Amino acid sequence: MLATGGTIVIPEKVRYKDPSYWLMLVEKWNITVWNSVPAFMEMFVDYLERFYKGEKLSINKILLSGDWIPVKLPEKICRFLKDVRIYSLGGATEASIWSIYHECKMGESYNSSIPYGVPLSNQGFEVLDANMKPCPDMVQGELYITGKGLAKEYLGDVSKTQSSFFWLNNKRIYKTGDFGRYLRNGEIEFLGRKDSQIKISGHRIDTGEIENAIMDCCSGKNCCVTTVDWNNEPKLVAVIVPKEDEKKDEKSVREALKRYLPQYMIPFFLQFIDEIPCTSNGKVDRQAIRKLFIDKRDDKIQHKRWELENLIDKEIYSILISVLKVDALYPDDNLFELGADSLLMAQIAGRVKEIIEQTKTSVTFDEILRQILNNPTGEAITTFVKSKQNILTSENVRTDDFRIIEKTAKDTVYIFFHTALGTTNCYRFVEKELRKEDLGDFLFINVEDVEWYYSIQYHELVDRITDEYVRKIEQLHYKNINLIGYCLGGILALNVAVKLLEKGIEVNNLFVIDSYPVSGKVEDQFIDEVIFLPNYQLMLSEVLEDVDDFKVMEFITEVRKRNNGNIPQNTFFTENEKTIFWFGIELVNGNDVEKKLMSFEYACNWNSLSGYVCALVAEWCLNDEISKGKAYNLDEIEGIQKFIESLPGEIKQNIVKL
């Protein structure tokens, strides 16, 4: 794209799942080529069909890859984007990512799946049987990739390289581990994985790796990981056979897994069982394991019904049943526990927006999505819709910023304060566990009026909003008050506690979780986002591959020390990423060997030209030749280019190859 003079537009991480934001980017930049996983395009088209009333959009090509494409999606796209060309792309990382494509043309219909297609230029795809002979049409075989896109090897893993890459009929081929077959028109149909690898949300996952991690975490006798269909999406599930003296604690296993696995590899459901079910021939009976979770899902909703008292209740119920694809729903069911994810929540938000706008009430998609993420129950959504339509009943205890769960006659309340982003979404797993205990009422304080919140000067923020929160807490007349806050919420909880005590109102407990005041200004946008990622239960390594979270935080700490607690603009990135380069130079400039090594390892983790250059230069600098670099102005591109020219021949040659 860049080589042909094009521009690449990448959504900001904090809104990368927001279709209203995507539409804004498309219109602002006149985007012509869309490249994403199919689920994102499905979200976008759904949003366009409901809310877009403008002129024809600029998109004329759509590239979809990374997961199965719903067979009805091309038709939905063409109904809205009339002249667009849609391409399905597939392949493997070991063969230049994309090796095969199929153009989805107007009027085509598909039965079970969209064809994998035909090879791209300079690449080849073959369907071979167990004897490495080509399969006839419509006969299943293994998929192999050939051509110029093949990787050289798995770095440092000779046995894996030899088992996956080899020569056949005088050409080198790669064994994908996938099944497929030739169609009668010469295209290939993809039929799924051969081994224990599965695909979840675009990520190829080896269930054996998850099983090993579980065994390391809980030291059980045995475990098995598989998938179960949930809302027509595969979800990871795991059963564990514990040792006799082992505590059956799902929560502790889940927390321990976070140290071993990225979030997308942590099973959606965990269950302890007495033994792994097996088939008659002794193999693991994965169907029986799946049935355990399907029965658990069905039992959850079998005896629960929603009393549909008015039109809004019926409309919201219908939306949730349709999107979540469940048979029944209870008003206080947590939608996340029923299989909802951020993509499904966005679909729900879009349909709720339609209901609200039927009464000519203006409401933004962002506001609705924030509300649903903060309050993921059908009851909360109906209350929100009623409030927007000015028919809020007295049955619900609620103010603009408060959400009370299970209002009772008890005198005890646990109050959760929002993070800096204004949401209490970070407490949803804690809420799930606490609701199992008979503790009292739970009160969640969110920011509903975003414009008001953002309009407050940062040095006035805590005092302004805590005064308001104290006033509202007083009106509730609880005798036993417990305050809980994470991040900024901890600072809010502390200030509310002080103000309540000053008024003579006793506070039973104050829980402050990972909270501290930021002593300086953060002006670098990237670092600002890194600091706030935990509000979404994410670490940087879950957003950017091969990033070491500890080293990034260590770097941030070092920057703050050098700048009196502040983080200046362009500390981490500039438009041409030269700061990554400078970061390596600056760290190896000192005498601290650990910092030098950190710079080299850190730079190697960045999949970019400047990161690679930084790694090479750091390696060179470790050989005590840093003095040569001091003669150049490395704050300017020209200086960097001259510096590269001065590098030793081998390093310079590697850079030129890139």
C-alpha positions as CSV (number, residue, x, y, z in Angstrom):
1,M,0.0,0.0,0.0
2,L,2.7,2.5,1.0
3,A,4.9,1.5,-1.9
4,T,2.1,2.6,-4.4
5,G,1.6,5.9,-2.7
6,G,-1.3,4.9,-0.5
7,T,-2.1,5.9,3.0
8,I,-2.7,3.5,5.9
9,V,-5.3,4.5,8.5
10,I,-5.3,2.6,11.7
11,P,-8.1,3.2,14.3
12,E,-7.0,4.3,17.8
13,K,-6.8,1.4,20.2
14,V,-9.3,2.9,22.7
15,R,-12.1,2.9,20.0
16,Y,-10.9,0.1,17.7
17,K,-14.2,-1.8,18.1
18,D,-16.5,1.2,17.6
19,P,-18.3,1.2,14.1
20,S,-19.4,4.8,14.5
21,Y,-15.7,5.7,14.8
22,W,-14.8,3.6,11.7
23,L,-17.4,5.5,9.7
24,M,-15.9,8.8,10.8
25,L,-12.5,7.6,9.6
26,V,-13.8,6.4,6.3
27,E,-15.5,9.7,5.6
28,K,-12.6,11.8,6.8
29,W,-9.9,10.0,4.8
30,N,-11.9,8.8,1.8
31,I,-10.8,5.2,2.5
32,T,-11.0,3.0,-0.5
33,V,-9.6,-0.3,0.8
34,W,-10.9,-2.0,3.9
35,N,-8.9,-4.8,5.6
36,S,-10.1,-6.6,8.7
37,V,-11.4,-9.8,10.2
38,P,-14.9,-10.7,9.0
39,A,-16.5,-9.9,12.4
40,F,-15.5,-6.2,12.2
41,M,-17.0,-5.9,8.7
42,E,-20.2,-7.5,10.0
43,M,-20.4,-4.9,12.8
44,F,-19.8,-2.1,10.3
45,V,-22.4,-3.1,7.8
46,D,-24.9,-3.6,10.6
47,Y,-24.2,-0.1,11.8
48,L,-24.5,1.4,8.3
49,E,-27.8,-0.3,7.6
50,R,-29.3,1.2,10.8
51,F,-27.8,4.7,11.0
52,Y,-26.0,5.9,7.9
53,K,-28.1,8.3,5.8
54,G,-25.3,9.9,3.8
55,E,-24.0,9.7,0.3
56,K,-22.2,6.7,-1.2
57,L,-19.0,5.8,0.8
58,S,-15.6,5.7,-0.8
59,I,-14.8,2.0,0.0
60,N,-14.4,0.0,-3.3
61,K,-12.4,-3.0,-2.1
62,I,-12.9,-5.1,1.0
63,L,-10.2,-7.7,2.1
64,L,-11.5,-10.2,4.7
65,S,-9.2,-12.8,6.4
66,G,-8.2,-14.3,9.7
67,D,-11.5,-16.2,10.4
68,W,-14.5,-17.9,8.7
69,I,-16.5,-15.5,6.7
70,P,-20.3,-15.8,7.4
71,V,-21.9,-16.9,4.1
72,K,-24.5,-14.1,4.2
73,L,-22.0,-11.3,4.8
74,P,-21.0,-10.6,1.1
75,E,-24.7,-10.2,0.3
76,K,-25.2,-7.8,3.2
77,I,-22.2,-5.8,2.1
78,C,-23.4,-5.5,-1.5
79,R,-26.9,-4.3,-0.4
80,F,-25.2,-1.3,1.0
81,L,-21.9,-0.8,-0.8
82,K,-23.1,-1.3,-4.3
83,D,-19.9,-1.3,-6.4
84,V,-17.5,-2.8,-3.9
85,R,-15.3,-5.8,-4.7
86,I,-15.0,-8.3,-1.8
87,Y,-12.0,-10.7,-1.4
88,S,-11.7,-13.6,1.0
89,L,-8.0,-14.2,1.8
90,G,-6.2,-17.0,3.5
91,G,-2.9,-18.7,4.1
92,A,-0.4,-19.1,6.9
93,T,2.2,-16.9,8.6
94,E,4.8,-19.4,7.4
95,A,3.9,-18.5,3.8
96,S,3.7,-14.7,3.8
97,I,0.4,-14.5,5.6
98,W,-1.8,-14.5,2.4
99,S,-1.4,-17.2,-0.2
100,I,-4.9,-17.8,-1.6
101,Y,-8.0,-15.7,-2.4
102,H,-11.6,-15.8,-3.6
103,E,-13.5,-12.9,-5.0
104,C,-17.1,-12.9,-3.7
105,K,-19.1,-11.7,-6.7
106,M,-22.7,-10.3,-6.8
107,G,-25.2,-13.1,-7.1
108,E,-23.0,-15.9,-5.8
109,S,-24.6,-18.2,-3.2
110,Y,-22.8,-20.4,-0.7
111,N,-23.9,-23.5,1.1
112,S,-21.6,-24.2,4.1
113,S,-18.7,-21.9,3.5
114,I,-17.2,-19.4,1.1
115,P,-14.5,-21.0,-1.1
116,Y,-10.9,-20.7,0.0
117,G,-10.2,-19.9,-3.6
118,V,-7.1,-20.0,-5.9
119,P,-3.4,-19.2,-5.2
120,L,-2.1,-15.7,-5.4
121,S,0.7,-14.9,-7.9
122,N,4.0,-16.7,-7.3
123,Q,2.3,-19.0,-4.7
124,G,0.8,-22.4,-5.0
125,F,-1.8,-24.5,-3.0
126,E,-2.1,-28.3,-3.3
127,V,-4.6,-30.8,-1.8
128,L,-2.7,-34.1,-1.2
129,D,-3.7,-37.5,0.1
130,A,-1.8,-39.6,2.7
131,N,0.5,-40.8,-0.1
132,M,1.4,-37.2,-1.1
133,K,-0.6,-37.6,-4.4
134,P,-3.1,-35.0,-5.6
135,C,-6.7,-35.6,-4.5
136,P,-9.5,-35.8,-7.0
137,D,-12.2,-33.2,-7.0
138,M,-14.5,-33.2,-3.9
139,V,-12.2,-35.6,-2.0
140,Q,-10.8,-34.3,1.3
141,G,-7.0,-34.1,1.7
142,E,-4.3,-32.1,3.4
143,L,-3.5,-28.5,2.3
144,Y,0.1,-27.7,1.3
145,I,1.5,-24.3,0.2
146,T,4.3,-23.8,-2.3
147,G,5.9,-20.9,-4.1
148,K,8.1,-17.9,-3.3
149,G,6.3,-16.9,-0.2
150,L,7.5,-19.8,2.0
151,A,9.5,-18.9,5.1
152,K,13.0,-20.3,5.4
153,E,12.6,-22.0,8.8
154,Y,11.3,-21.9,12.4
155,L,14.1,-20.0,14.0
156,G,16.0,-22.2,16.4
157,D,13.7,-25.2,15.9
158,V,15.2,-27.7,13.5
159,S,12.7,-30.6,14.2
160,K,9.7,-28.4,13.7
161,T,11.1,-27.0,10.5
162,Q,11.9,-30.5,9.1
163,S,8.3,-31.7,9.9
164,S,6.6,-28.8,8.2
165,F,8.9,-27.8,5.3
166,F,10.2,-30.3,2.8
167,W,10.8,-31.0,-0.9
168,L,8.3,-32.8,-3.2
169,N,8.7,-33.2,-6.9
170,N,11.6,-30.7,-7.0
171,K,9.7,-28.0,-5.2
172,R,9.6,-26.9,-1.6
173,I,6.3,-27.2,0.2
174,Y,4.8,-26.3,3.6
175,K,2.4,-28.6,5.5
176,T,-0.4,-26.4,6.9
177,G,-2.1,-28.9,9.1
178,D,-5.4,-27.9,7.5
179,F,-7.9,-30.0,5.5
180,G,-9.4,-29.0,2.2
181,R,-10.7,-30.3,-1.2
182,Y,-10.7,-29.2,-4.8
183,L,-14.1,-28.0,-6.1
184,R,-15.2,-28.8,-9.6
185,N,-14.4,-25.2,-10.8
186,G,-10.7,-25.6,-9.7
187,E,-11.0,-23.6,-6.5
188,I,-10.2,-25.0,-3.1
189,E,-12.7,-25.3,-0.2
190,F,-11.3,-25.0,3.4
191,L,-12.5,-27.8,5.7
192,G,-10.8,-27.0,9.0
193,R,-7.8,-27.9,11.1
194,K,-6.3,-31.4,11.3
195,D,-4.6,-31.2,14.6
196,S,-5.3,-29.7,18.0
197,Q,-5.0,-26.2,16.7
198,I,-8.2,-24.2,16.6
199,K,-9.1,-20.6,15.6
200,I,-10.6,-18.3,18.2
201,S,-11.3,-14.6,17.2
202,G,-8.8,-14.8,14.4
203,H,-6.0,-16.4,16.6
204,R,-4.7,-19.8,15.8
205,I,-4.5,-21.6,19.2
206,D,-2.9,-25.0,20.2
207,T,-5.2,-26.5,22.9
208,G,-2.2,-28.5,24.1
209,E,-0.4,-25.3,25.1
210,I,-3.4,-24.3,27.2
211,E,-3.6,-27.7,28.8
212,N,0.0,-27.5,29.8
213,A,-0.5,-24.1,31.3
214,I,-3.5,-25.3,33.3
215,M,-1.5,-28.3,34.7
216,D,1.3,-25.9,35.7
217,C,-1.2,-23.6,37.4
218,C,-3.2,-26.1,39.5
219,S,-1.0,-29.3,39.5
220,G,-4.1,-31.4,38.8
221,K,-4.2,-35.0,37.6
222,N,-5.5,-34.3,34.1
223,C,-7.3,-31.7,32.0
224,C,-8.8,-31.3,28.6
225,V,-9.4,-28.1,26.5
226,T,-11.9,-28.0,23.7
227,T,-14.5,-25.7,22.2
228,V,-18.2,-25.3,22.6
229,D,-20.6,-23.5,20.2
230,W,-21.9,-20.4,22.0
231,N,-24.0,-18.0,20.0
232,N,-22.6,-19.6,16.8
233,E,-19.1,-18.7,17.9
234,P,-16.5,-21.2,19.2
235,K,-15.6,-20.6,22.9
236,L,-12.7,-22.3,24.7
237,V,-13.8,-24.5,27.6
238,A,-11.7,-26.7,29.9
239,V,-12.4,-29.5,32.4
240,I,-9.9,-30.3,35.1
241,V,-9.5,-33.4,37.2
242,P,-8.0,-32.1,40.5
243,K,-5.9,-34.1,43.0
244,E,-7.6,-35.4,46.1
245,D,-6.3,-32.7,48.4
246,E,-6.5,-29.8,45.8
247,K,-8.9,-27.0,46.3
248,K,-11.4,-26.6,43.5
249,D,-11.1,-22.9,42.9
250,E,-11.9,-21.8,39.4
251,K,-11.1,-18.2,40.2
252,S,-7.6,-18.9,41.3
253,V,-6.9,-21.0,38.3
254,R,-8.2,-18.3,36.0
255,E,-6.0,-15.7,37.7
256,A,-2.9,-17.9,37.5
257,L,-3.4,-18.6,33.8
258,K,-3.0,-14.8,33.2
259,R,0.7,-15.3,34.0
260,Y,1.1,-17.9,31.3
261,L,-1.4,-17.1,28.5
262,P,-2.8,-14.1,26.7
263,Q,-6.4,-13.2,27.4
264,Y,-7.8,-14.8,24.2
265,M,-6.3,-18.2,25.2
266,I,-7.9,-18.3,28.7
267,P,-11.0,-20.7,28.6
268,F,-14.4,-19.0,28.6
269,F,-15.6,-21.7,31.1
270,L,-13.7,-23.9,33.6
271,Q,-15.2,-26.9,35.4
272,F,-13.7,-29.4,37.8
273,I,-14.8,-33.0,37.2
274,D,-13.9,-36.4,38.7
275,E,-12.5,-37.9,35.5
276,I,-12.0,-37.1,31.8
277,P,-14.8,-38.9,29.8
278,C,-13.5,-41.3,27.2
279,T,-14.9,-43.1,24.1
280,S,-15.1,-46.9,23.9
281,N,-11.7,-47.0,22.2
282,G,-10.1,-45.0,25.0
283,K,-9.8,-41.6,23.3
284,V,-10.9,-38.4,25.0
285,D,-14.6,-38.0,24.4
286,R,-14.7,-34.3,23.5
287,Q,-18.4,-34.5,22.6
288,A,-19.2,-35.5,26.2
289,I,-17.1,-32.6,27.5
290,R,-18.9,-30.2,25.2
291,K,-22.3,-31.6,26.5
292,L,-21.3,-30.7,30.0
293,F,-21.1,-27.0,29.1
294,I,-24.1,-27.1,26.8
295,D,-26.2,-28.6,29.6
296,K,-24.8,-25.9,31.9
297,R,-25.7,-23.2,29.5
298,D,-29.2,-24.6,28.8
299,D,-29.9,-25.2,32.5
300,K,-29.0,-21.6,33.3
301,I,-31.8,-20.3,31.1
302,Q,-34.4,-23.2,31.3
303,H,-36.2,-22.0,34.4
304,K,-35.8,-18.3,34.0
305,R,-38.3,-16.0,32.3
306,W,-38.6,-12.2,31.8
307,E,-41.9,-10.7,32.8
308,L,-42.6,-8.6,29.8
309,E,-44.9,-5.8,31.2
310,N,-44.7,-3.2,28.5
311,L,-43.6,-2.5,24.9
312,I,-40.0,-1.5,25.9
313,D,-39.5,-4.6,27.9
314,K,-40.6,-6.7,24.9
315,E,-38.4,-4.8,22.4
316,I,-35.2,-5.1,24.5
317,Y,-36.0,-8.8,25.3
318,S,-36.4,-9.5,21.6
319,I,-33.1,-7.7,20.7
320,L,-31.1,-9.6,23.3
321,I,-32.7,-13.0,22.4
322,S,-31.9,-12.4,18.8
323,V,-28.3,-11.1,19.2
324,L,-27.3,-13.6,21.9
325,K,-29.2,-16.5,20.3
326,V,-30.5,-17.9,23.5
327,D,-33.9,-19.4,24.1
328,A,-34.8,-17.3,27.2
329,L,-33.4,-14.6,29.4
330,Y,-33.8,-13.2,32.9
331,P,-33.7,-9.5,33.5
332,D,-30.6,-9.6,35.8
333,D,-28.6,-12.1,33.7
334,N,-25.1,-10.7,33.0
335,L,-24.9,-10.6,29.2
336,F,-21.1,-11.4,29.3
337,E,-21.9,-14.7,31.1
338,L,-24.4,-15.6,28.4
339,G,-21.6,-15.3,25.8
340,A,-21.7,-11.6,24.8
341,D,-18.4,-10.0,23.8
342,S,-17.6,-6.4,22.7
343,L,-18.7,-7.2,19.1
344,L,-22.1,-8.4,20.2
345,M,-22.5,-5.6,22.7
346,A,-22.0,-3.2,19.8
347,Q,-24.8,-4.9,17.8
348,I,-27.1,-4.6,20.8
349,A,-26.1,-0.9,21.2
350,G,-27.0,-0.3,17.5
351,R,-30.5,-1.8,17.9
352,V,-31.1,0.0,21.2
353,K,-30.2,3.3,19.5
354,E,-33.0,2.7,16.9
355,I,-35.6,2.2,19.7
356,I,-34.6,5.4,21.5
357,E,-34.6,7.4,18.3
358,Q,-38.1,6.4,17.5
359,T,-39.2,9.1,20.0
360,K,-37.0,11.7,18.3
361,T,-34.6,11.6,21.2
362,S,-31.0,12.3,20.3
363,V,-28.4,9.9,21.7
364,T,-25.0,8.9,20.5
365,F,-23.8,5.3,19.8
366,D,-20.9,5.9,22.2
367,E,-23.2,6.8,25.1
368,I,-25.3,3.7,24.6
369,L,-22.3,1.3,24.2
370,R,-20.7,2.8,27.4
371,Q,-24.0,2.3,29.2
372,I,-24.3,-1.3,28.2
373,L,-20.7,-2.1,29.0
374,N,-21.1,-0.5,32.4
375,N,-24.5,-2.2,33.1
376,P,-24.6,-5.5,31.2
377,T,-28.1,-6.7,32.1
378,G,-31.4,-6.5,30.3
379,E,-33.0,-4.7,33.3
380,A,-30.4,-2.0,33.2
381,I,-30.8,-1.5,29.4
382,T,-34.6,-1.2,29.7
383,T,-34.2,1.3,32.6
384,F,-31.8,3.4,30.4
385,V,-34.1,3.4,27.4
386,K,-37.1,4.4,29.6
387,S,-35.0,7.2,31.1
388,K,-34.2,8.5,27.6
389,Q,-37.9,8.3,26.6
390,N,-38.9,10.1,29.9
391,I,-40.9,7.3,31.2
392,L,-38.6,6.1,34.0
393,T,-40.8,4.4,36.6
394,S,-40.4,4.6,40.4
395,E,-39.7,0.9,40.5
396,N,-36.0,1.3,39.9
397,V,-33.7,3.0,42.4
398,R,-31.4,5.1,40.1
399,T,-29.9,8.5,39.7
400,D,-28.0,9.8,36.6
401,D,-24.7,8.2,37.7
402,F,-25.7,5.4,40.0
403,R,-26.6,1.8,39.5
404,I,-27.9,-0.2,42.4
405,I,-28.1,-4.0,42.1
406,E,-30.7,-5.9,44.2
407,K,-32.0,-3.1,46.4
408,T,-33.0,-4.6,49.7
409,A,-34.0,-3.6,53.2
410,K,-30.5,-4.2,54.3
411,D,-28.5,-1.4,55.9
412,T,-25.2,-2.3,54.2
413,V,-23.9,-1.1,50.9
414,Y,-20.7,-1.7,48.9
415,I,-20.0,1.3,46.6
416,F,-17.7,0.9,43.6
417,F,-16.2,4.1,42.0
418,H,-15.5,4.4,38.3
419,T,-12.0,4.5,36.8
420,A,-10.6,7.5,34.9
421,L,-12.5,6.4,31.8
422,G,-15.8,6.8,33.7
423,T,-16.8,3.2,33.7
424,T,-17.1,0.4,36.3
425,N,-16.6,-2.3,33.7
426,C,-13.4,-3.4,35.4
427,Y,-15.4,-4.7,38.4
428,R,-17.6,-7.1,36.4
429,F,-15.7,-10.2,37.5
430,V,-15.6,-9.0,41.1
431,E,-19.3,-8.3,41.0
432,K,-20.0,-11.8,39.8
433,E,-18.2,-13.3,42.8
434,L,-19.5,-10.9,45.3
435,R,-23.1,-11.5,44.3
436,K,-22.8,-15.1,45.5
437,E,-22.4,-13.7,49.0
438,D,-25.1,-12.2,51.1
439,L,-23.2,-8.9,51.8
440,G,-25.7,-6.2,51.2
441,D,-26.5,-3.9,48.3
442,F,-24.0,-3.0,45.6
443,L,-23.8,0.5,44.2
444,F,-21.8,1.2,41.0
445,I,-21.0,4.9,40.3
446,N,-20.3,5.6,36.6
447,V,-20.0,8.7,34.5
448,E,-23.1,9.0,32.4
449,D,-22.7,12.6,31.4
450,V,-19.5,12.4,29.5
451,E,-19.4,15.9,28.2
452,W,-19.8,17.3,31.7
453,Y,-17.1,15.0,33.0
454,Y,-14.6,16.0,30.3
455,S,-15.3,19.7,30.7
456,I,-13.9,19.7,34.3
457,Q,-10.3,20.9,34.6
458,Y,-8.1,18.0,35.8
459,H,-6.9,19.9,39.0
460,E,-10.6,20.4,40.0
461,L,-11.9,17.0,39.0
462,V,-11.6,15.0,42.2
463,D,-13.1,17.7,44.4
464,R,-15.9,18.5,42.0
465,I,-17.2,15.0,41.4
466,T,-16.7,13.7,45.0
467,D,-18.8,16.5,46.4
468,E,-21.6,15.3,44.1
469,Y,-21.1,11.7,45.0
470,V,-21.1,12.4,48.7
471,R,-24.4,14.3,48.4
472,K,-26.0,11.4,46.6
473,I,-24.7,8.8,49.0
474,E,-26.1,10.8,51.9
475,Q,-29.6,10.6,50.3
476,L,-29.5,6.8,50.3
477,H,-29.4,6.6,54.2
478,Y,-27.2,3.5,54.5
479,K,-25.8,2.7,58.0
480,N,-22.9,0.5,57.0
481,I,-20.9,2.0,54.1
482,N,-18.0,0.2,52.3
483,L,-16.1,2.1,49.6
484,I,-14.1,0.3,46.8
485,G,-12.0,2.0,44.1
486,Y,-9.5,0.9,41.4
487,C,-7.1,3.3,39.7
488,L,-8.7,6.8,39.8
489,G,-11.6,5.2,41.6
490,G,-9.4,4.5,44.6
491,I,-8.5,8.2,44.8
492,L,-12.3,9.0,44.6
493,A,-13.1,6.5,47.2
494,L,-10.5,7.9,49.6
495,N,-11.7,11.5,49.1
496,V,-15.4,10.4,49.6
497,A,-14.4,8.6,52.8
498,V,-12.8,11.8,54.2
499,K,-15.8,13.9,53.3
500,L,-18.3,11.5,54.8
501,L,-16.3,11.3,58.0
502,E,-16.2,15.1,58.1
503,K,-20.0,15.0,58.0
504,G,-20.1,12.5,60.9
505,I,-21.0,9.5,58.6
506,E,-19.1,6.4,59.5
507,V,-17.3,4.4,56.8
508,N,-16.9,0.7,57.6
509,N,-14.2,-0.2,55.1
510,L,-12.2,1.5,52.4
511,F,-10.6,-0.7,49.7
512,V,-8.1,1.1,47.5
513,I,-6.8,-1.0,44.6
514,D,-3.7,0.0,42.6
515,S,-4.3,3.7,43.0
516,Y,-1.8,6.5,43.1
517,P,-1.9,10.2,42.0
518,V,0.0,10.9,38.8
519,S,2.5,13.6,39.9
520,G,3.2,15.0,36.4
521,K,1.6,15.6,33.0
522,V,1.4,12.8,30.4
523,E,1.6,14.4,27.0
524,D,2.6,11.4,25.0
525,Q,-0.5,9.9,23.4
526,F,0.9,6.4,23.1
527,I,2.0,6.2,26.7
528,D,-1.3,7.7,27.9
529,E,-3.1,4.8,26.2
530,V,-0.6,2.3,27.7
531,I,-1.4,3.6,31.2
532,F,-5.1,3.4,30.7
533,L,-5.2,-0.1,29.0
534,P,-5.8,-1.9,32.3
535,N,-9.2,-0.2,32.5
536,Y,-10.2,-2.5,29.7
537,Q,-8.6,-5.6,31.5
538,L,-5.8,-5.4,28.9
539,M,-2.0,-5.2,28.9
540,L,0.0,-3.8,26.1
541,S,1.3,-7.3,25.2
542,E,-2.3,-8.3,24.4
543,V,-2.7,-5.4,21.9
544,L,0.8,-5.5,20.3
545,E,2.5,-8.8,19.8
546,D,5.9,-9.6,21.3
547,V,6.0,-6.6,23.6
548,D,7.4,-7.0,27.1
549,D,5.0,-5.1,29.5
550,F,7.6,-4.9,32.2
551,K,10.2,-3.3,30.0
552,V,7.8,-0.8,28.6
553,M,6.8,0.2,32.2
554,E,10.5,0.3,33.1
555,F,11.1,2.7,30.2
556,I,8.1,4.9,31.3
557,T,9.6,5.1,34.8
558,E,13.0,6.1,33.4
559,V,11.4,8.9,31.3
560,R,9.5,10.3,34.3
561,K,12.7,10.3,36.4
562,R,14.4,12.4,33.6
563,N,11.5,14.8,33.3
564,N,10.5,15.6,36.9
565,G,7.6,13.2,36.7
566,N,6.3,14.4,33.3
567,I,6.2,12.4,30.1
568,P,6.7,14.8,27.1
569,Q,5.0,14.5,23.8
570,N,6.6,12.1,21.3
571,T,8.5,10.3,24.0
572,F,7.7,6.9,22.6
573,F,6.7,7.4,18.9
574,T,7.0,10.1,16.3
575,E,5.4,9.9,12.9
576,N,8.4,8.1,11.4
577,E,9.1,6.0,14.6
578,K,12.5,7.5,14.9
579,T,12.1,7.6,18.7
580,I,12.4,3.8,18.8
581,F,15.7,4.2,17.2
582,W,16.7,7.0,19.6
583,F,15.5,4.9,22.5
584,G,18.1,2.2,21.7
585,I,20.9,4.8,21.2
586,E,20.1,6.6,24.5
587,L,20.0,3.4,26.6
588,V,23.2,1.9,25.2
589,N,24.9,5.3,25.6
590,G,25.3,4.7,29.4
591,N,27.6,2.3,31.1
592,D,24.9,0.1,32.5
593,V,25.2,-3.2,30.8
594,E,21.7,-4.3,31.9
595,K,20.2,-1.3,30.2
596,K,22.2,-2.0,27.1
597,L,20.9,-5.6,27.0
598,M,17.4,-4.4,27.7
599,S,17.6,-2.0,24.7
600,F,18.7,-4.8,22.4
601,E,16.0,-7.2,23.6
602,Y,13.3,-4.5,23.5
603,A,14.2,-3.4,20.0
604,C,14.2,-6.9,18.7
605,N,10.6,-7.2,19.8
606,W,9.4,-4.5,17.4
607,N,8.3,-5.8,14.0
608,S,9.3,-2.6,12.2
609,L,12.2,-1.2,10.2
610,S,13.2,1.3,12.9
611,G,12.9,-1.4,15.6
612,Y,15.2,-3.7,13.5
613,V,17.6,-0.9,12.9
614,C,17.6,-0.1,16.6
615,A,18.4,-3.7,17.4
616,L,21.3,-3.8,15.0
617,V,22.7,-0.5,16.2
618,A,22.3,-1.6,19.8
619,E,24.2,-4.8,19.0
620,W,27.0,-2.8,17.4
621,C,27.1,-0.4,20.3
622,L,27.5,-3.3,22.7
623,N,30.9,-3.8,21.0
624,D,31.9,-0.3,22.5
625,E,31.7,1.6,19.2
626,I,29.1,4.0,20.4
627,S,31.4,7.0,20.0
628,K,31.0,6.8,16.2
629,G,27.3,7.6,16.6
630,K,27.8,10.8,18.6
631,A,28.9,12.7,15.5
632,Y,25.4,12.6,14.0
633,N,22.2,14.4,14.8
634,L,19.9,11.4,15.5
635,D,16.9,13.7,16.0
636,E,16.7,14.2,12.2
637,I,16.0,11.7,9.5
638,E,19.0,12.8,7.5
639,G,21.2,12.3,10.5
640,I,19.8,8.8,11.0
641,Q,20.5,8.0,7.3
642,K,24.1,9.2,7.6
643,F,24.5,7.2,10.7
644,I,23.3,4.1,9.0
645,E,25.8,4.8,6.2
646,S,28.6,4.8,8.7
647,L,27.7,1.4,10.2
648,P,29.9,-1.7,9.6
649,G,29.3,-3.4,6.3
650,E,27.3,-6.5,7.5
651,I,24.9,-4.4,9.6
652,K,24.4,-1.9,6.8
653,Q,23.8,-4.7,4.3
654,N,21.0,-6.2,6.5
655,I,19.3,-2.8,6.7
656,V,19.5,-2.2,2.9
657,K,17.9,-5.6,2.4
658,L,14.8,-4.4,4.3
